[in-house]
Amino acid sequence: MHKVKKYLVSLLSVVLLIASLAGCGSKSPSDLIVGRWIFEEDSTSGFEFFSDGDAIGFNGDDSDEANWSISEDSLKLSNPYGDDTLLFSIEELTEDRLVLSMEGTDQELVLNKDKE
């Protein structure tokens, strides 16, 4: 009986470890996008997304505040007053790379996560 109990405890520990590791591997889009993103073609411009839904768009020394929301396949940016909104399709979102496109154009915006 003692051997069976020890075996079940060991088996349960392994199952819990595997379940916890599997859950750690996948981040939601709203987790992945948080941070500072730099345009691939212009390292002085980009966006910084904060976990509270605020964002800053920057171009050199100039910056503008924005709000953001995200789903699996789209990113919405709007000014704090809500009267100007941009909707992007998310082509790719990883921990290091963000590729966006705007509906009606064939232009892609490629950003890389700032490592600093």
GROMACS elastic network, one bead per residue, 0.5 to 0.9 nm:
[ bonds ]
;  ai    aj funct       b0    kb
    1     4     6  0.51953   500
    1     5     6  0.63209   500
    1     6     6  0.87010   500
    2     5     6  0.51950   500
    2     6     6  0.62202   500
    2     7     6  0.86391   500
    3     6     6  0.51224   500
    3     7     6  0.61175   500
    3     8     6  0.86589   500
    4     7     6  0.50339   500
    4     8     6  0.61571   500
    4     9     6  0.86357   500
    5     8     6  0.51629   500
    5     9     6  0.62185   500
    5    10     6  0.86207   500
    6     9     6  0.52158   500
    6    10     6  0.62107   500
    6    11     6  0.86125   500
    7    10     6  0.51319   500
    7    11     6  0.60769   500
    7    12     6  0.85483   500
    8    11     6  0.50103   500
    8    12     6  0.59964   500
    8    13     6  0.85116   500
    9    12     6  0.51168   500
    9    13     6  0.61609   500
    9    14     6  0.87360   500
   10    13     6  0.51220   500
   10    14     6  0.63576   500
   10    15     6  0.87605   500
   11    14     6  0.52155   500
   11    15     6  0.62795   500
   11    16     6  0.87058   500
   12    15     6  0.51129   500
   12    16     6  0.61654   500
   12    17     6  0.85816   500
   13    16     6  0.52009   500
   13    17     6  0.61356   500
   13    18     6  0.86720   500
   14    17     6  0.50893   500
   14    18     6  0.61999   500
   14    19     6  0.85968   500
   15    18     6  0.52224   500
   15    19     6  0.61502   500
   15    20     6  0.86439   500
   16    19     6  0.50712   500
   16    20     6  0.61067   500
   16    21     6  0.85947   500
   17    20     6  0.52276   500
   17    21     6  0.62024   500
   17    22     6  0.86206   500
   18    21     6  0.51975   500
   18    22     6  0.61312   500
   18    23     6  0.86974   500
   19    22     6  0.51904   500
   19    23     6  0.63401   500
   19    24     6  0.88680   500
   20    23     6  0.52412   500
   20    24     6  0.64488   500
   21    24     6  0.52071   500
   21    25     6  0.67771   500
   22    25     6  0.56903   500
   22    26     6  0.77321   500
   23    26     6  0.63512   500
   23    27     6  0.86550   500
   24    27     6  0.74255   500
   27    30     6  0.80934   500
   27    31     6  0.60030   500
   27    32     6  0.63187   500
   27    95     6  0.89781   500
   28    31     6  0.52222   500
   28    32     6  0.62663   500
   28    33     6  0.87759   500
   28    72     6  0.81849   500
   29    33     6  0.60940   500
   29    34     6  0.88134   500
   29    70     6  0.68922   500
   29    71     6  0.68026   500
   29    72     6  0.63088   500
   29    73     6  0.88004   500
   29    93     6  0.73257   500
   29    94     6  0.85350   500
   30    33     6  0.55422   500
   30    34     6  0.67511   500
   30    51     6  0.76460   500
   30    69     6  0.78970   500
   30    70     6  0.62486   500
   30    71     6  0.76738   500
   30    72     6  0.88909   500
   31    34     6  0.57697   500
   31    51     6  0.75742   500
   32    35     6  0.81215   500
   32    93     6  0.72975   500
   32    94     6  0.66329   500
   32    95     6  0.56910   500
   32    96     6  0.87148   500
   33    36     6  0.85083   500
   33    37     6  0.84784   500
   33    48     6  0.88119   500
   33    49     6  0.65762   500
   33    50     6  0.84254   500
   33    51     6  0.86719   500
   33    70     6  0.87201   500
   33    93     6  0.76060   500
   33    94     6  0.82858   500
   33    95     6  0.76922   500
   33    98     6  0.80681   500
   33   113     6  0.88766   500
   34    37     6  0.88390   500
   34    48     6  0.73278   500
   34    50     6  0.53554   500
   34    51     6  0.58861   500
   35    47     6  0.83180   500
   35    48     6  0.55043   500
   35    49     6  0.52532   500
   35    50     6  0.64260   500
   35    51     6  0.84490   500
   35   113     6  0.71458   500
   35   114     6  0.77052   500
   36    46     6  0.75493   500
   36    47     6  0.59699   500
   36    49     6  0.64043   500
   36    50     6  0.86869   500
   36   112     6  0.85296   500
   36   113     6  0.59324   500
   36   114     6  0.54532   500
   36   115     6  0.83177   500
   36   116     6  0.89131   500
   37    45     6  0.85267   500
   37    46     6  0.55156   500
   37    47     6  0.52692   500
   37    48     6  0.59494   500
   37    49     6  0.80674   500
   37    96     6  0.87234   500
   37    97     6  0.83205   500
   37    98     6  0.79368   500
   37   111     6  0.57245   500
   37   112     6  0.54272   500
   37   114     6  0.55218   500
   38    41     6  0.85925   500
   38    42     6  0.73234   500
   38    43     6  0.55436   500
   38    44     6  0.71891   500
   38    45     6  0.59204   500
   38    47     6  0.67036   500
   38    48     6  0.85780   500
   38   110     6  0.84166   500
   38   111     6  0.51331   500
   38   112     6  0.53301   500
   38   113     6  0.62790   500
   38   114     6  0.61767   500
   39    42     6  0.52096   500
   39    43     6  0.56811   500
   39    44     6  0.77139   500
   39    45     6  0.59029   500
   39    46     6  0.53423   500
   39    47     6  0.84337   500
   39   109     6  0.73460   500
   39   110     6  0.58968   500
   39   112     6  0.63967   500
   39   113     6  0.89562   500
   40    43     6  0.64573   500
   40   109     6  0.82786   500
   40   110     6  0.56853   500
   40   111     6  0.52123   500
   40   112     6  0.62219   500
   41    45     6  0.89266   500
   41   110     6  0.79213   500
   41   111     6  0.84052   500
   42    45     6  0.58167   500
   42    46     6  0.81763   500
   43    46     6  0.75314   500
   43    60     6  0.88265   500
   44    58     6  0.76458   500
   44    59     6  0.58301   500
   44    60     6  0.50057   500
   44    61     6  0.84549   500
   45    57     6  0.76647   500
   45    58     6  0.53219   500
   45    60     6  0.60659   500
   46    56     6  0.84350   500
   46    57     6  0.58989   500
   46    58     6  0.54901   500
   46    59     6  0.66910   500
   46   111     6  0.73502   500
   47    55     6  0.68663   500
   47    56     6  0.55911   500
   47    58     6  0.60820   500
   47    59     6  0.88979   500
   47   111     6  0.88186   500
   48    54     6  0.85736   500
   48    55     6  0.54356   500
   48    56     6  0.51767   500
   48    57     6  0.65322   500
   48    58     6  0.80851   500
   49    52     6  0.85511   500
   49    53     6  0.71766   500
   49    54     6  0.63110   500
   49    56     6  0.67310   500
   49    57     6  0.87984   500
   49    67     6  0.86334   500
   49    68     6  0.76749   500
   50    53     6  0.58533   500
   50    54     6  0.54063   500
   50    55     6  0.58263   500
   50    56     6  0.85659   500
   50    68     6  0.88800   500
   51    54     6  0.72452   500
   51    55     6  0.89218   500
   52    55     6  0.87635   500
   52    67     6  0.89390   500
   53    66     6  0.85479   500
   53    67     6  0.55314   500
   53    68     6  0.52041   500
   53    69     6  0.65031   500
   54    65     6  0.74089   500
   54    66     6  0.59296   500
   54    68     6  0.61665   500
   54    80     6  0.85682   500
   55    64     6  0.84157   500
   55    65     6  0.58988   500
   55    67     6  0.55027   500
   55    68     6  0.65430   500
   55    77     6  0.83650   500
   56    63     6  0.64576   500
   56    64     6  0.55806   500
   56    66     6  0.57985   500
   56    67     6  0.82611   500
   57    62     6  0.84137   500
   57    63     6  0.54446   500
   57    64     6  0.51949   500
   57    65     6  0.64140   500
   57    66     6  0.72102   500
   58    61     6  0.71136   500
   58    62     6  0.56983   500
   58    64     6  0.64814   500
   58    65     6  0.88828   500
   59    62     6  0.52625   500
   59    63     6  0.62295   500
   59    64     6  0.89498   500
   60    63     6  0.78688   500
   64    79     6  0.81901   500
   65    78     6  0.87987   500
   65    79     6  0.64674   500
   65    80     6  0.67591   500
   66    77     6  0.63874   500
   66    78     6  0.54351   500
   66    80     6  0.54099   500
   66    81     6  0.87975   500
   66    82     6  0.89834   500
   67    76     6  0.81136   500
   67    77     6  0.56927   500
   67    78     6  0.52883   500
   67    79     6  0.60754   500
   67    80     6  0.59922   500
   67    82     6  0.84505   500
   68    75     6  0.70783   500
   68    76     6  0.54927   500
   68    78     6  0.64947   500
   68    79     6  0.88609   500
   69    74     6  0.84687   500
   69    75     6  0.59843   500
   69    76     6  0.53017   500
   69    77     6  0.68829   500
   69    78     6  0.89499   500
   70    73     6  0.76926   500
   70    74     6  0.58041   500
   70    76     6  0.62705   500
   70    77     6  0.89308   500
   71    74     6  0.53401   500
   71    75     6  0.66008   500
   71    76     6  0.88305   500
   71    90     6  0.88941   500
   72    75     6  0.85616   500
   72    90     6  0.77382   500
   73    88     6  0.85427   500
   73    89     6  0.58142   500
   73    91     6  0.73087   500
   73    92     6  0.87010   500
   74    87     6  0.69618   500
   74    88     6  0.55661   500
   74    90     6  0.51409   500
   74    91     6  0.86599   500
   74   100     6  0.85399   500
   75    86     6  0.82525   500
   75    87     6  0.59031   500
   75    88     6  0.51210   500
   75    89     6  0.63739   500
   75    90     6  0.66305   500
   75   100     6  0.83020   500
   76    85     6  0.69545   500
   76    86     6  0.57699   500
   76    88     6  0.63021   500
   76    89     6  0.88569   500
   77    84     6  0.84167   500
   77    85     6  0.56358   500
   77    86     6  0.51814   500
   77    87     6  0.65032   500
   77    88     6  0.82288   500
   78    81     6  0.77748   500
   78    82     6  0.56943   500
   78    83     6  0.73365   500
   78    84     6  0.55310   500
   78    86     6  0.62417   500
   78    87     6  0.86852   500
   79    82     6  0.54045   500
   79    83     6  0.67766   500
   79    84     6  0.57550   500
   79    85     6  0.67509   500
   80    83     6  0.81340   500
   80    84     6  0.87213   500
   81    84     6  0.77174   500
   82    85     6  0.68655   500
   86   102     6  0.83001   500
   87   101     6  0.88483   500
   87   102     6  0.67412   500
   87   103     6  0.77429   500
   88   100     6  0.59091   500
   88   101     6  0.54906   500
   88   103     6  0.69207   500
   89    99     6  0.85506   500
   89   100     6  0.55963   500
   89   101     6  0.51906   500
   89   102     6  0.61173   500
   89   103     6  0.71314   500
   90    93     6  0.68840   500
   90    98     6  0.76147   500
   90    99     6  0.61569   500
   90   101     6  0.66559   500
   91    98     6  0.77377   500
   91    99     6  0.52985   500
   91   100     6  0.55610   500
   91   101     6  0.69171   500
   91   108     6  0.85430   500
   92    97     6  0.71291   500
   92    98     6  0.55399   500
   92   100     6  0.71717   500
   93    96     6  0.77994   500
   93    97     6  0.58038   500
   93    99     6  0.65604   500
   93   100     6  0.87123   500
   94    97     6  0.52367   500
   94    98     6  0.65438   500
   95    98     6  0.82738   500
   95   112     6  0.89212   500
   95   113     6  0.72732   500
   96   111     6  0.84903   500
   96   112     6  0.56340   500
   96   114     6  0.81603   500
   96   115     6  0.87701   500
   97   110     6  0.74086   500
   97   111     6  0.58952   500
   97   113     6  0.61036   500
   98   109     6  0.80237   500
   98   110     6  0.59272   500
   98   111     6  0.50727   500
   98   112     6  0.62214   500
   98   113     6  0.77997   500
   99   108     6  0.65533   500
   99   109     6  0.55816   500
   99   111     6  0.62818   500
   99   112     6  0.87028   500
  100   107     6  0.85810   500
  100   108     6  0.55865   500
  100   109     6  0.50338   500
  100   110     6  0.65710   500
  100   111     6  0.83677   500
  101   104     6  0.89206   500
  101   105     6  0.73602   500
  101   106     6  0.71743   500
  101   107     6  0.60701   500
  101   109     6  0.61456   500
  101   110     6  0.89240   500
  102   105     6  0.57521   500
  102   106     6  0.75422   500
  102   107     6  0.70966   500
  102   108     6  0.74514   500
  102   109     6  0.86694   500
  103   106     6  0.80017   500
  105   108     6  0.83637   500
  112   115     6  0.88728   500
